[in-house]
Amino acid sequence: MKNQDISEDLAKIVYLGIGSNLGIRKENIEKAKFQLKENNIKFISVSKYYETVSWPNPQYPKYLNIILKIVCLHDPLTLLSICKKIEIDLGRKKTKKNSPRICDIDIIDYHGMNLNIKTKLKLPHERMHKRNFVLIPLFEIEKNWKHPSKKLDIRTLISLLPMDDITSIKQI
């Protein structure tokens, strides 16, 4: 029998999305990454940066987004709490839904878990399969990823995006 560190059993593969459309966007994302590492979150891979127009209001500043594949020892609600604290530490203010923000961190997929804690957390992220700024960078780092509840592979999900969503995203 192979000896195994107990923490290996607790470690989960998680995908996070980080976005910013206020201030120095790349710097905001790098600060968020640093704080994630400070919270015992280990990166497996990080996508390149992708720029998209703001949704639903394209008049707002453009977003810069990345996707991280991480190893996480935290349970989903603790991870959510860490992400929310980092957003606040970086200057995010409580505003209207979809308003511009310094930092937004979303849990995209937590170890393939399907979870719905009303008003707190839905896993996988409930709109991720419709978002070019999630799917395209996720494909870059995990070509074999499958949606945990829809059971569709990432290539299929990207092919279901409107053509404008596919052509309007720009790798930075």
Number of C-alpha atoms within 10 A of each C-alpha: 3 4 5 8 8 8 10 10 9 12 16 18 16 23 26 20 22 26 26 24 24 18 12 11 19 18 12 23 23 12 17 22 20 13 19 18 13 10 16 12 19 17 17 13 15 19 19 15 19 20 19 19 19 17 15 10 12 10 9 15 17 18 24 27 27 24 29 23 21 21 21 22 20 16 12 21 12 11 20 17 11 16 23 17 14 22 22 14 14 18 13 17 14 9 9 7 7 11 14 21 21 21 29 22 22 19 22 27 24 23 17 18 15 13 14 13 9 7 6 8 16 18 20 23 18 13 10 19 20 15 16 22 27 24 22 23 22 25 17 13 17 16 13 10 16 17 18 16 13 10 9 13 15 20 15 11 19 20 10 12 15 12 10 9 15 17 9 12 16 13 16 9
